[in-house]
Amino acid sequence: MSTPLLNVWEAAASSPFYPPVSKNQQFTFGFLLLLISLVLVTVFSLNRSFINLPIIGVPASLAFGFGAVYMICAVGVYV
């Protein structure tokens, strides 16, 4: 007897998941993103305006968010 869940399980077994950033590179990638966010936040704090908010502020916050998650995963604390 075959169930839909069993079919999905067997189909997934033939195509394993490979993450975009490997476990060995997570610390380096996270550190690089945090460093980029620090530079962007510094530039944004020196030139505050509504024009710089989407150009510098949003990428800085995204880099900090993803960098923090990668660093947390790299040191062994799983979210």
MDTraj code that builds the backbone (N, CA, C; nanometers):
import mdtraj as md
import numpy as np

residues = "MET SER THR PRO LEU LEU ASN VAL TRP GLU ALA ALA ALA SER SER PRO PHE TYR PRO PRO VAL SER LYS ASN GLN GLN PHE THR PHE GLY PHE LEU LEU LEU LEU ILE SER LEU VAL LEU VAL THR VAL PHE SER LEU ASN ARG SER PHE ILE ASN LEU PRO ILE ILE GLY VAL PRO ALA SER LEU ALA PHE GLY PHE GLY ALA VAL TYR MET ILE CYS ALA VAL GLY VAL TYR VAL".split()
xyz = np.array([
    [0.0844, -0.1181, 0.0000],
    [0.0000, 0.0000, 0.0000],
    [0.0888, 0.1242, 0.0000],
    [0.0683, 0.2104, -0.0948],
    [0.1488, 0.3304, -0.1072],
    [0.0669, 0.4519, -0.0644],
    [0.1267, 0.5351, 0.0168],
    [0.0597, 0.6574, 0.0614],
    [0.1270, 0.7769, -0.0042],
    [0.0580, 0.8895, -0.0129],
    [0.1194, 1.0089, -0.0729],
    [0.2439, 1.0555, 0.0035],
    [0.2417, 1.0420, 0.1350],
    [0.3568, 1.0836, 0.2139],
    [0.4779, 0.9950, 0.1853],
    [0.4548, 0.8667, 0.1681],
    [0.5632, 0.7748, 0.1351],
    [0.6202, 0.8062, -0.0030],
    [0.5348, 0.8444, -0.0959],
    [0.5823, 0.8825, -0.2292],
    [0.6696, 1.0076, -0.2226],
    [0.6290, 1.1039, -0.1427],
    [0.7087, 1.2254, -0.1267],
    [0.8422, 1.1915, -0.0614],
    [0.8418, 1.1062, 0.0388],
    [0.9637, 1.0653, 0.1090],
    [1.0615, 0.9973, 0.0122],
    [1.0123, 0.9089, -0.0712],
    [1.0980, 0.8382, -0.1657],
    [1.1499, 0.9312, -0.2752],
    [1.0698, 1.0257, -0.3166],
    [1.1144, 1.1215, -0.4178],
    [1.2212, 1.2148, -0.3613],
    [1.2090, 1.2514, -0.2345],
    [1.3068, 1.3394, -0.1723],
    [1.4393, 1.2690, -0.1477],
    [1.4372, 1.1396, -0.1325],
    [1.5601, 1.0645, -0.1077],
    [1.6544, 1.0685, -0.2275],
    [1.6009, 1.0830, -0.3455],
    [1.6865, 1.0849, -0.4642],
    [1.7466, 1.2223, -0.4915],
    [1.6976, 1.3261, -0.4270],
    [1.7529, 1.4605, -0.4467],
    [1.7786, 1.5253, -0.3104],
    [1.8972, 1.5044, -0.2535],
    [1.9269, 1.5599, -0.1215],
    [1.9381, 1.7127, -0.1248],
    [1.9212, 1.7724, -0.0098],
    [1.9278, 1.9178, 0.0033],
    [2.0730, 1.9603, 0.0242],
    [2.1189, 2.0554, -0.0556],
    [2.2518, 2.1139, -0.0393],
    [2.2332, 2.2623, -0.0098],
    [2.2724, 2.3085, 0.1082],
    [2.2519, 2.4491, 0.1434],
    [2.3392, 2.5414, 0.0592],
    [2.2959, 2.6654, 0.0384],
    [2.3751, 2.7588, -0.0425],
    [2.5088, 2.7944, 0.0224],
    [2.5142, 2.7939, 0.1552],
    [2.6387, 2.8190, 0.2280],
    [2.6668, 2.6946, 0.3113],
    [2.7817, 2.6312, 0.2867],
    [2.8128, 2.5068, 0.3573],
    [2.8412, 2.5337, 0.5046],
    [2.8364, 2.4291, 0.5846],
    [2.8587, 2.4415, 0.7282],
    [2.9981, 2.4964, 0.7584],
    [3.0967, 2.4605, 0.6773],
    [3.2328, 2.5075, 0.6999],
    [3.2504, 2.6559, 0.6685],
    [3.1637, 2.7123, 0.5871],
    [3.1755, 2.8522, 0.5467],
    [3.0795, 2.9456, 0.6198],
    [2.9976, 2.8940, 0.7096],
    [2.8980, 2.9781, 0.7758],
    [2.9610, 3.0859, 0.8640],
    [3.0677, 3.0528, 0.9344],
    [3.1314, 3.1519, 1.0210],
    [3.1895, 3.2666, 0.9389],
    [3.2595, 3.2334, 0.8312],
    [3.3196, 3.3361, 0.7459],
    [3.2125, 3.4221, 0.6802],
    [3.1087, 3.3586, 0.6291],
    [3.0011, 3.4313, 0.5632],
    [2.9264, 3.5210, 0.6621],
    [2.8980, 3.4692, 0.7809],
    [2.8307, 3.5486, 0.8827],
    [2.9147, 3.6659, 0.9285],
    [3.0435, 3.6433, 0.9476],
    [3.1335, 3.7519, 0.9884],
    [3.1412, 3.8586, 0.8807],
    [3.1485, 3.8167, 0.7542],
    [3.1538, 3.9116, 0.6436],
    [3.0253, 3.9954, 0.6366],
    [2.9099, 3.9316, 0.6539],
    [2.7838, 4.0063, 0.6532],
    [2.7751, 4.1046, 0.7693],
    [2.8220, 4.0642, 0.8876],
    [2.8213, 4.1559, 1.0019],
    [2.9173, 4.2723, 0.9802],
    [3.0308, 4.2468, 0.9184],
    [3.1254, 4.3532, 0.8881],
    [3.0676, 4.4514, 0.7862],
    [3.0027, 4.3986, 0.6838],
    [2.9372, 4.4842, 0.5832],
    [2.8277, 4.5685, 0.6486],
    [2.7511, 4.5084, 0.7379],
    [2.6445, 4.5844, 0.8041],
    [2.7020, 4.6939, 0.8926],
    [2.8153, 4.6676, 0.9569],
    [2.8785, 4.7702, 1.0400],
    [2.9243, 4.8890, 0.9556],
    [2.9817, 4.8616, 0.8399],
    [3.0246, 4.9692, 0.7499],
    [2.9041, 5.0480, 0.6984],
    [2.7994, 4.9775, 0.6572],
    [2.6809, 5.0464, 0.6054],
    [2.6105, 5.1283, 0.7124],
    [2.6052, 5.0777, 0.8344],
    [2.5428, 5.1537, 0.9432],
    [2.6240, 5.2784, 0.9735],
    [2.7561, 5.2680, 0.9680],
    [2.8412, 5.3848, 0.9915],
    [2.8188, 5.4897, 0.8840],
    [2.8141, 5.4486, 0.7590],
    [2.7888, 5.5428, 0.6494],
    [2.6496, 5.6043, 0.6630],
    [2.5517, 5.5232, 0.6993],
    [2.4153, 5.5742, 0.7145],
    [2.4053, 5.6727, 0.8301],
    [2.4774, 5.6472, 0.9388],
    [2.4692, 5.7371, 1.0535],
    [2.5357, 5.8719, 1.0250],
    [2.6307, 5.8741, 0.9332],
    [2.6950, 6.0001, 0.8963],
    [2.6114, 6.0801, 0.7970],
    [2.5315, 6.0141, 0.7161],
    [2.4512, 6.0802, 0.6128],
    [2.3054, 6.0396, 0.6244],
    [2.2390, 6.0807, 0.7287],
    [2.0990, 6.0425, 0.7466],
    [2.0076, 6.1262, 0.6583],
    [1.9274, 6.0597, 0.5795],
    [1.8242, 6.1257, 0.5005],
    [1.7252, 6.0200, 0.4547],
    [1.6116, 6.0655, 0.4045],
    [1.5109, 5.9710, 0.3572],
    [1.5570, 5.9002, 0.2302],
    [1.6449, 5.9645, 0.1547],
    [1.6961, 5.9024, 0.0327],
    [1.7898, 5.7867, 0.0676],
    [1.8706, 5.8033, 0.1711],
    [1.9661, 5.6994, 0.2103],
    [1.9011, 5.5836, 0.2847],
    [1.7799, 5.6010, 0.3312],
    [1.7141, 5.4931, 0.4059],
    [1.6963, 5.3668, 0.3219],
    [1.6348, 5.3717, 0.2030],
    [1.6231, 5.2476, 0.1260],
    [1.7543, 5.2057, 0.0592],
    [1.8447, 5.3011, 0.0351],
    [1.9690, 5.2698, -0.0349],
    [2.0719, 5.2076, 0.0590],
    [2.0825, 5.2583, 0.1802],
    [2.1857, 5.2116, 0.2736],
    [2.1256, 5.1436, 0.3959],
    [2.0175, 5.1972, 0.4480],
    [1.9609, 5.1453, 0.5723],
    [1.9020, 5.0063, 0.5611],
    [1.8276, 4.9809, 0.4568],
    [1.7648, 4.8494, 0.4387],
    [1.8689, 4.7397, 0.4129],
    [1.9666, 4.7609, 0.3227],
    [2.0697, 4.6572, 0.3078],
    [2.1510, 4.6345, 0.4353],
    [2.1727, 4.7400, 0.5137],
    [2.2463, 4.7235, 0.6394],
    [2.1690, 4.6365, 0.7369],
    [2.0390, 4.6578, 0.7466],
    [1.9601, 4.5777, 0.8398],
    [1.9470, 4.4330, 0.7924],
    [1.9355, 4.4126, 0.6610],
    [1.9296, 4.2762, 0.6082],
    [2.0622, 4.2027, 0.6288],
    [2.1726, 4.2726, 0.6053],
    [2.3042, 4.2104, 0.6261],
    [2.3236, 4.1755, 0.7731],
    [2.2789, 4.2618, 0.8635],
    [2.2922, 4.2320, 1.0061],
    [2.2051, 4.1138, 1.0464],
    [2.0830, 4.1103, 0.9959],
    [1.9922, 4.0011, 1.0315],
    [2.0419, 3.8655, 0.9844],
    [2.0789, 3.8564, 0.8570],
    [2.1287, 3.7297, 0.8050],
    [2.2652, 3.6946, 0.8642],
    [2.3495, 3.7948, 0.8841],
    [2.4804, 3.7691, 0.9443],
    [2.4685, 3.7169, 1.0862],
    [2.3750, 3.7721, 1.1633],
    [2.3554, 3.7247, 1.3006],
    [2.3060, 3.5808, 1.3025],
    [2.2155, 3.5464, 1.2131],
    [2.1651, 3.4083, 1.2083],
    [2.2756, 3.3118, 1.1667],
    [2.3559, 3.3496, 1.0668],
    [2.4656, 3.2620, 1.0248],
    [2.5687, 3.2458, 1.1355],
    [2.5970, 3.3521, 1.2097],
    [2.6942, 3.3410, 1.3192],
    [2.6396, 3.2538, 1.4318],
    [2.5118, 3.2678, 1.4619],
    [2.4504, 3.1844, 1.5661],
    [2.4570, 3.0380, 1.5254],
    [2.4278, 3.0078, 1.4002],
    [2.4340, 2.8689, 1.3516],
    [2.5786, 2.8183, 1.3453],
    [2.6722, 2.9079, 1.3138],
    [2.8121, 2.8661, 1.2994],
    [2.8732, 2.8259, 1.4331],
    [2.8303, 2.8893, 1.5417],
    [2.8906, 2.8569, 1.6719],
    [2.8151, 2.7460, 1.7434],
    [2.7088, 2.6940, 1.6839],
    [2.6443, 2.5774, 1.7393],
    [2.5135, 2.5998, 1.8114],
    [2.4638, 2.7235, 1.8118],
    [2.3340, 2.7514, 1.8732],
    [2.2326, 2.7517, 1.7605],
    [2.1480, 2.6516, 1.7548],
    [2.0547, 2.6389, 1.6445],
    [1.9254, 2.7115, 1.6750],
    [1.8788, 2.7893, 1.5767],
    [1.7596, 2.8703, 1.5928],
    [1.6391, 2.7910, 1.5495],
])
top = md.Topology()
chain = top.add_chain()
for i, resn in enumerate(residues, 1):
    res = top.add_residue(resn, chain, resSeq=i)
    for name in ("N", "CA", "C"):
        top.add_atom(name, md.element.get_by_symbol(name[0]), res)
traj = md.Trajectory(xyz[None], top)
